[in-house]
């Protein structure tokens, strides 16, 4: 864990973020008191099939569009 003061964090933010991306934890302190902690963002795990039954596709989804609608898109 790295501890830096606010001024150093402002000056070297890009460098500190690189450390965080590599898995290191960075604490930002003011007057030697920790006020914030930088940690890597953990993306939530996706669960395949978790939306099964929640999404419905219309039977005519793949049918050609009506001519008047196609003409409206073409101008």
Biopython code that builds the backbone (N, CA, C, O; Angstrom):
import numpy as np
from Bio.PDB.StructureBuilder import StructureBuilder

atoms = [
    (1, "UNK", "N", (0.853, -1.177, 0.000)),
    (1, "UNK", "CA", (0.000, 0.000, 0.000)),
    (1, "UNK", "C", (0.898, 1.239, 0.000)),
    (1, "UNK", "O", (1.869, 1.324, 0.751)),
    (2, "UNK", "N", (0.549, 2.187, -0.855)),
    (2, "UNK", "CA", (1.276, 3.443, -0.959)),
    (2, "UNK", "C", (0.439, 4.549, -0.329)),
    (2, "UNK", "O", (-0.769, 4.613, -0.554)),
    (3, "UNK", "N", (1.065, 5.417, 0.455)),
    (3, "UNK", "CA", (0.374, 6.565, 1.048)),
    (3, "UNK", "C", (1.001, 7.829, 0.477)),
    (3, "UNK", "O", (2.219, 8.006, 0.521)),
    (4, "UNK", "N", (0.157, 8.706, -0.059)),
    (4, "UNK", "CA", (0.631, 9.969, -0.636)),
    (4, "UNK", "C", (-0.205, 11.113, -0.086)),
    (4, "UNK", "O", (-1.347, 10.917, 0.331)),
    (5, "UNK", "N", (0.377, 12.317, -0.088)),
    (5, "UNK", "CA", (-0.403, 13.473, 0.346)),
    (5, "UNK", "C", (-1.215, 14.005, -0.840)),
    (5, "UNK", "O", (-1.002, 13.594, -1.980)),
    (6, "UNK", "N", (-2.129, 14.906, -0.565)),
    (6, "UNK", "CA", (-3.034, 15.423, -1.590)),
    (6, "UNK", "C", (-2.259, 16.085, -2.723)),
    (6, "UNK", "O", (-2.573, 15.863, -3.892)),
    (7, "UNK", "N", (-1.271, 16.880, -2.404)),
    (7, "UNK", "CA", (-0.491, 17.565, -3.440)),
    (7, "UNK", "C", (0.183, 16.556, -4.365)),
    (7, "UNK", "O", (0.144, 16.703, -5.586)),
    (8, "UNK", "N", (0.794, 15.546, -3.787)),
    (8, "UNK", "CA", (1.460, 14.519, -4.598)),
    (8, "UNK", "C", (0.443, 13.759, -5.453)),
    (8, "UNK", "O", (0.733, 13.418, -6.599)),
    (9, "UNK", "N", (-0.735, 13.495, -4.906)),
    (9, "UNK", "CA", (-1.774, 12.797, -5.666)),
    (9, "UNK", "C", (-2.219, 13.633, -6.862)),
    (9, "UNK", "O", (-2.416, 13.100, -7.954)),
    (10, "UNK", "N", (-2.378, 14.941, -6.660)),
    (10, "UNK", "CA", (-2.770, 15.822, -7.764)),
    (10, "UNK", "C", (-1.681, 15.885, -8.827)),
    (10, "UNK", "O", (-1.969, 15.891, -10.023)),
    (11, "UNK", "N", (-0.448, 15.932, -8.388)),
    (11, "UNK", "CA", (0.678, 16.067, -9.309)),
    (11, "UNK", "C", (0.939, 14.788, -10.098)),
    (11, "UNK", "O", (1.312, 14.848, -11.269)),
    (12, "UNK", "N", (0.746, 13.641, -9.469)),
    (12, "UNK", "CA", (1.126, 12.361, -10.079)),
    (12, "UNK", "C", (-0.059, 11.408, -10.223)),
    (12, "UNK", "O", (0.104, 10.194, -10.100)),
    (13, "UNK", "N", (-1.240, 11.945, -10.481)),
    (13, "UNK", "CA", (-2.435, 11.096, -10.536)),
    (13, "UNK", "C", (-2.306, 9.978, -11.570)),
    (13, "UNK", "O", (-2.649, 8.833, -11.279)),
    (14, "UNK", "N", (-1.820, 10.288, -12.762)),
    (14, "UNK", "CA", (-1.694, 9.255, -13.799)),
    (14, "UNK", "C", (-0.792, 8.118, -13.331)),
    (14, "UNK", "O", (-1.103, 6.945, -13.537)),
    (15, "UNK", "N", (0.304, 8.462, -12.714)),
    (15, "UNK", "CA", (1.240, 7.449, -12.217)),
    (15, "UNK", "C", (0.592, 6.598, -11.120)),
    (15, "UNK", "O", (0.781, 5.383, -11.071)),
    (16, "UNK", "N", (-0.169, 7.250, -10.248)),
    (16, "UNK", "CA", (-0.842, 6.514, -9.179)),
    (16, "UNK", "C", (-1.910, 5.582, -9.744)),
    (16, "UNK", "O", (-2.085, 4.465, -9.257)),
    (17, "UNK", "N", (-2.621, 6.040, -10.767)),
    (17, "UNK", "CA", (-3.643, 5.191, -11.379)),
    (17, "UNK", "C", (-3.021, 3.970, -12.046)),
    (17, "UNK", "O", (-3.619, 2.894, -12.044)),
    (18, "UNK", "N", (-1.844, 4.121, -12.608)),
    (18, "UNK", "CA", (-1.144, 2.968, -13.185)),
    (18, "UNK", "C", (-0.843, 1.933, -12.101)),
    (18, "UNK", "O", (-0.982, 0.732, -12.328)),
    (19, "UNK", "N", (-0.435, 2.400, -10.934)),
    (19, "UNK", "CA", (-0.169, 1.482, -9.822)),
    (19, "UNK", "C", (-1.446, 0.758, -9.400)),
    (19, "UNK", "O", (-1.438, -0.442, -9.127)),
    (20, "UNK", "N", (-2.543, 1.515, -9.353)),
    (20, "UNK", "CA", (-3.822, 0.920, -8.973)),
    (20, "UNK", "C", (-4.230, -0.139, -9.995)),
    (20, "UNK", "O", (-4.718, -1.205, -9.620)),
    (21, "UNK", "N", (-4.034, 0.147, -11.282)),
    (21, "UNK", "CA", (-4.364, -0.828, -12.325)),
    (21, "UNK", "C", (-3.563, -2.116, -12.163)),
    (21, "UNK", "O", (-4.021, -3.188, -12.558)),
    (22, "UNK", "N", (-2.382, -2.012, -11.590)),
    (22, "UNK", "CA", (-1.533, -3.186, -11.377)),
    (22, "UNK", "C", (-1.874, -3.911, -10.073)),
    (22, "UNK", "O", (-1.215, -4.883, -9.703)),
    (23, "UNK", "N", (-2.906, -3.430, -9.385)),
    (23, "UNK", "CA", (-3.376, -4.113, -8.188)),
    (23, "UNK", "C", (-2.941, -3.502, -6.871)),
    (23, "UNK", "O", (-3.293, -4.012, -5.808)),
    (24, "UNK", "N", (-2.188, -2.427, -6.923)),
    (24, "UNK", "CA", (-1.725, -1.784, -5.691)),
    (24, "UNK", "C", (-2.812, -0.858, -5.149)),
    (24, "UNK", "O", (-3.585, -0.279, -5.911)),
    (25, "UNK", "N", (-2.858, -0.729, -3.844)),
    (25, "UNK", "CA", (-3.793, 0.184, -3.199)),
    (25, "UNK", "C", (-3.052, 1.471, -2.865)),
    (25, "UNK", "O", (-1.924, 1.433, -2.374)),
    (26, "UNK", "N", (-3.689, 2.616, -3.133)),
    (26, "UNK", "CA", (-3.082, 3.918, -2.858)),
    (26, "UNK", "C", (-4.001, 4.679, -1.907)),
    (26, "UNK", "O", (-5.201, 4.802, -2.152)),
    (27, "UNK", "N", (-3.427, 5.184, -0.826)),
    (27, "UNK", "CA", (-4.180, 5.978, 0.147)),
    (27, "UNK", "C", (-3.732, 7.427, 0.012)),
    (27, "UNK", "O", (-2.538, 7.722, -0.035)),
    (28, "UNK", "N", (-4.710, 8.323, -0.049)),
    (28, "UNK", "CA", (-4.423, 9.759, -0.116)),
    (28, "UNK", "C", (-4.683, 10.340, 1.274)),
    (28, "UNK", "O", (-5.741, 10.121, 1.866)),
    (29, "UNK", "N", (-3.700, 11.082, 1.782)),
    (29, "UNK", "CA", (-3.795, 11.619, 3.138)),
    (29, "UNK", "C", (-3.667, 13.139, 3.127)),
    (29, "UNK", "O", (-3.018, 13.725, 2.261)),
    (30, "UNK", "N", (-4.304, 13.752, 4.114)),
    (30, "UNK", "CA", (-4.167, 15.193, 4.350)),
    (30, "UNK", "C", (-3.733, 15.347, 5.807)),
    (30, "UNK", "O", (-4.388, 14.843, 6.719)),
    (31, "UNK", "N", (-2.627, 16.047, 6.008)),
    (31, "UNK", "CA", (-2.070, 16.207, 7.363)),
    (31, "UNK", "C", (-1.849, 14.845, 8.027)),
    (31, "UNK", "O", (-2.132, 14.660, 9.211)),
    (32, "UNK", "N", (-1.344, 13.911, 7.247)),
    (32, "UNK", "CA", (-1.039, 12.548, 7.715)),
    (32, "UNK", "C", (-2.264, 11.757, 8.156)),
    (32, "UNK", "O", (-2.135, 10.740, 8.837)),
    (33, "UNK", "N", (-3.456, 12.221, 7.773)),
    (33, "UNK", "CA", (-4.684, 11.478, 8.078)),
    (33, "UNK", "C", (-5.260, 10.949, 6.772)),
    (33, "UNK", "O", (-5.530, 11.736, 5.865)),
    (34, "UNK", "N", (-5.456, 9.644, 6.649)),
    (34, "UNK", "CA", (-6.028, 9.086, 5.423)),
    (34, "UNK", "C", (-7.421, 9.652, 5.162)),
    (34, "UNK", "O", (-8.267, 9.679, 6.056)),
    (35, "UNK", "N", (-7.654, 10.107, 3.921)),
    (35, "UNK", "CA", (-8.975, 10.645, 3.578)),
    (35, "UNK", "C", (-9.611, 9.908, 2.401)),
    (35, "UNK", "O", (-10.823, 9.995, 2.201)),
    (36, "UNK", "N", (-8.806, 9.182, 1.619)),
    (36, "UNK", "CA", (-9.363, 8.460, 0.472)),
    (36, "UNK", "C", (-8.474, 7.268, 0.148)),
    (36, "UNK", "O", (-7.287, 7.234, 0.470)),
    (37, "UNK", "N", (-9.100, 6.293, -0.502)),
    (37, "UNK", "CA", (-8.369, 5.093, -0.897)),
    (37, "UNK", "C", (-8.676, 4.821, -2.361)),
    (37, "UNK", "O", (-9.840, 4.744, -2.755)),
    (38, "UNK", "N", (-7.623, 4.675, -3.170)),
    (38, "UNK", "CA", (-7.783, 4.339, -4.582)),
    (38, "UNK", "C", (-7.567, 2.839, -4.742)),
    (38, "UNK", "O", (-6.511, 2.310, -4.393)),
    (39, "UNK", "N", (-8.569, 2.172, -5.269)),
    (39, "UNK", "CA", (-8.464, 0.735, -5.536)),
    (39, "UNK", "C", (-9.018, 0.474, -6.928)),
    (39, "UNK", "O", (-9.820, 1.257, -7.439)),
    (40, "UNK", "N", (-8.595, -0.614, -7.536)),
    (40, "UNK", "CA", (-9.075, -0.959, -8.867)),
    (40, "UNK", "C", (-10.568, -1.259, -8.824)),
    (40, "UNK", "O", (-11.074, -1.842, -7.865)),
    (41, "UNK", "N", (-11.251, -0.854, -9.870)),
    (41, "UNK", "CA", (-12.682, -1.113, -9.990)),
    (41, "UNK", "C", (-12.888, -2.572, -10.361)),
    (41, "UNK", "O", (-12.307, -3.052, -11.335)),
    (42, "UNK", "N", (-13.694, -3.268, -9.612)),
    (42, "UNK", "CA", (-13.976, -4.672, -9.903)),
    (42, "UNK", "C", (-15.267, -4.754, -10.707)),
    (42, "UNK", "O", (-16.347, -4.443, -10.204)),
    (43, "UNK", "N", (-15.144, -5.172, -11.948)),
    (43, "UNK", "CA", (-16.331, -5.317, -12.797)),
    (43, "UNK", "C", (-17.163, -6.496, -12.286)),
    (43, "UNK", "O", (-16.613, -7.548, -11.960)),
    (44, "UNK", "N", (-18.471, -6.326, -12.217)),
    (44, "UNK", "CA", (-19.311, -7.434, -11.751)),
    (44, "UNK", "C", (-19.248, -8.599, -12.739)),
    (44, "UNK", "O", (-19.159, -8.401, -13.951)),
    (45, "UNK", "N", (-19.295, -9.803, -12.204)),
    (45, "UNK", "CA", (-19.284, -10.975, -13.068)),
    (45, "UNK", "C", (-20.628, -11.101, -13.759)),
    (45, "UNK", "O", (-21.680, -10.933, -13.143)),
    (46, "UNK", "N", (-20.576, -11.403, -15.055)),
    (46, "UNK", "CA", (-21.805, -11.583, -15.821)),
    (46, "UNK", "C", (-22.265, -13.030, -15.672)),
    (46, "UNK", "O", (-21.460, -13.960, -15.711)),
    (47, "UNK", "N", (-23.545, -13.198, -15.502)),
    (47, "UNK", "CA", (-24.124, -14.520, -15.347)),
    (47, "UNK", "C", (-24.863, -14.904, -16.626)),
    (47, "UNK", "O", (-25.945, -14.378, -16.888)),
    (48, "UNK", "N", (-24.300, -15.810, -17.427)),
    (48, "UNK", "CA", (-24.997, -16.229, -18.647)),
    (48, "UNK", "C", (-26.379, -16.784, -18.315)),
    (48, "UNK", "O", (-26.545, -17.592, -17.401)),
    (49, "UNK", "N", (-27.351, -16.331, -19.076)),
    (49, "UNK", "CA", (-28.713, -16.819, -18.891)),
    (49, "UNK", "C", (-29.489, -16.125, -17.801)),
    (49, "UNK", "O", (-30.620, -16.518, -17.515)),
    (50, "UNK", "N", (-28.921, -15.100, -17.177)),
    (50, "UNK", "CA", (-29.609, -14.457, -16.055)),
    (50, "UNK", "C", (-30.853, -13.683, -16.482)),
    (50, "UNK", "O", (-31.707, -13.383, -15.648)),
    (51, "UNK", "N", (-30.969, -13.355, -17.771)),
    (51, "UNK", "CA", (-32.158, -12.639, -18.254)),
    (51, "UNK", "C", (-33.133, -13.554, -18.992)),
    (51, "UNK", "O", (-34.079, -13.084, -19.624)),
    (52, "UNK", "N", (-32.898, -14.852, -18.908)),
    (52, "UNK", "CA", (-33.787, -15.793, -19.586)),
    (52, "UNK", "C", (-35.219, -15.579, -19.113)),
    (52, "UNK", "O", (-35.493, -15.538, -17.914)),
    (53, "UNK", "N", (-36.116, -15.446, -20.067)),
    (53, "UNK", "CA", (-37.521, -15.232, -19.750)),
    (53, "UNK", "C", (-37.886, -13.770, -19.553)),
    (53, "UNK", "O", (-39.068, -13.450, -19.426)),
    (54, "UNK", "N", (-36.913, -12.878, -19.522)),
    (54, "UNK", "CA", (-37.179, -11.455, -19.314)),
    (54, "UNK", "C", (-37.250, -10.680, -20.628)),
    (54, "UNK", "O", (-37.797, -9.579, -20.675)),
    (55, "UNK", "N", (-36.704, -11.248, -21.674)),
    (55, "UNK", "CA", (-36.660, -10.550, -22.956)),
    (55, "UNK", "C", (-37.513, -11.309, -23.955)),
    (55, "UNK", "O", (-37.403, -12.529, -24.079)),
    (56, "UNK", "N", (-38.357, -10.589, -24.663)),
    (56, "UNK", "CA", (-39.233, -11.204, -25.647)),
    (56, "UNK", "C", (-38.980, -10.563, -26.997)),
    (56, "UNK", "O", (-38.950, -9.339, -27.117)),
    (57, "UNK", "N", (-38.796, -11.399, -28.017)),
    (57, "UNK", "CA", (-38.610, -10.911, -29.381)),
    (57, "UNK", "C", (-39.877, -11.227, -30.156)),
    (57, "UNK", "O", (-40.353, -12.362, -30.151)),
    (58, "UNK", "N", (-40.416, -10.221, -30.818)),
    (58, "UNK", "CA", (-41.666, -10.385, -31.558)),
    (58, "UNK", "C", (-41.503, -11.425, -32.663)),
    (58, "UNK", "O", (-40.427, -11.564, -33.244)),
    (59, "UNK", "N", (-42.575, -12.148, -32.945)),
    (59, "UNK", "CA", (-42.567, -13.173, -33.989)),
    (59, "UNK", "C", (-42.175, -12.594, -35.341)),
    (59, "UNK", "O", (-41.504, -13.256, -36.133)),
    (60, "UNK", "N", (-42.594, -11.356, -35.608)),
    (60, "UNK", "CA", (-42.331, -10.749, -36.918)),
    (60, "UNK", "C", (-41.039, -9.915, -36.931)),
    (60, "UNK", "O", (-40.867, -9.056, -37.796)),
    (61, "UNK", "N", (-40.154, -10.159, -35.999)),
    (61, "UNK", "CA", (-38.927, -9.374, -35.870)),
    (61, "UNK", "C", (-38.121, -9.336, -37.164)),
    (61, "UNK", "O", (-37.613, -8.282, -37.545)),
    (62, "UNK", "N", (-38.000, -10.468, -37.839)),
    (62, "UNK", "CA", (-37.190, -10.558, -39.055)),
    (62, "UNK", "C", (-37.970, -10.265, -40.335)),
    (62, "UNK", "O", (-37.393, -10.290, -41.422)),
    (63, "UNK", "N", (-39.250, -9.993, -40.229)),
    (63, "UNK", "CA", (-40.054, -9.712, -41.428)),
    (63, "UNK", "C", (-39.616, -8.391, -42.055)),
    (63, "UNK", "O", (-39.152, -7.494, -41.352)),
    (64, "UNK", "N", (-39.762, -8.270, -43.376)),
    (64, "UNK", "CA", (-39.427, -7.002, -44.038)),
    (64, "UNK", "C", (-40.300, -5.863, -43.502)),
    (64, "UNK", "O", (-41.447, -6.074, -43.108)),
    (65, "UNK", "N", (-39.738, -4.669, -43.499)),
    (65, "UNK", "CA", (-40.494, -3.493, -43.058)),
    (65, "UNK", "C", (-41.490, -3.093, -44.134)),
    (65, "UNK", "O", (-41.255, -3.340, -45.317)),
    (66, "UNK", "N", (-42.600, -2.477, -43.742)),
    (66, "UNK", "CA", (-43.558, -1.978, -44.739)),
    (66, "UNK", "C", (-42.891, -0.927, -45.633)),
    (66, "UNK", "O", (-42.025, -0.177, -45.182)),
    (67, "UNK", "N", (-43.303, -0.882, -46.902)),
    (67, "UNK", "CA", (-42.705, 0.045, -47.866)),
    (67, "UNK", "C", (-42.778, 1.499, -47.404)),
    (67, "UNK", "O", (-41.825, 2.256, -47.590)),
    (68, "UNK", "N", (-43.897, 1.894, -46.806)),
    (68, "UNK", "CA", (-44.032, 3.291, -46.385)),
    (68, "UNK", "C", (-43.021, 3.650, -45.285)),
    (68, "UNK", "O", (-42.563, 4.791, -45.216)),
    (69, "UNK", "N", (-42.679, 2.702, -44.447)),
    (69, "UNK", "CA", (-41.682, 2.957, -43.411)),
    (69, "UNK", "C", (-40.282, 3.045, -44.023)),
    (69, "UNK", "O", (-39.487, 3.903, -43.639)),
    (70, "UNK", "N", (-39.986, 2.171, -44.962)),
    (70, "UNK", "CA", (-38.698, 2.217, -45.650)),
    (70, "UNK", "C", (-38.559, 3.543, -46.389)),
    (70, "UNK", "O", (-37.501, 4.171, -46.346)),
    (71, "UNK", "N", (-39.630, 3.973, -47.070)),
    (71, "UNK", "CA", (-39.613, 5.250, -47.792)),
    (71, "UNK", "C", (-39.391, 6.421, -46.837)),
    (71, "UNK", "O", (-38.697, 7.378, -47.181)),
    (72, "UNK", "N", (-39.973, 6.350, -45.645)),
    (72, "UNK", "CA", (-39.810, 7.426, -44.663)),
    (72, "UNK", "C", (-38.342, 7.540, -44.227)),
    (72, "UNK", "O", (-37.843, 8.645, -44.015)),
    (73, "UNK", "N", (-37.665, 6.419, -44.097)),
    (73, "UNK", "CA", (-36.251, 6.450, -43.733)),
    (73, "UNK", "C", (-35.392, 7.015, -44.851)),
    (73, "UNK", "O", (-34.417, 7.722, -44.596)),
    (74, "UNK", "N", (-35.747, 6.710, -46.065)),
    (74, "UNK", "CA", (-34.965, 7.165, -47.215)),
    (74, "UNK", "C", (-35.248, 8.620, -47.564)),
    (74, "UNK", "O", (-34.473, 9.254, -48.280)),
    (75, "UNK", "N", (-36.337, 9.138, -47.066)),
    (75, "UNK", "CA", (-36.658, 10.543, -47.302)),
    (75, "UNK", "C", (-37.401, 10.704, -48.548)),
    (75, "UNK", "O", (-37.759, 11.823, -48.912)),
]
sb = StructureBuilder()
sb.init_structure("model")
sb.init_model(0)
sb.init_chain("A")
sb.init_seg("    ")
for serial, (resi, resn, name, xyz) in enumerate(atoms, 1):
    if name == "N":
        sb.init_residue(resn, " ", resi, " ")
    sb.init_atom(name, np.array(xyz, "f"), 0.0, 1.0, " ", f" {name:<3s}", serial, name[0])
structure = sb.get_structure()
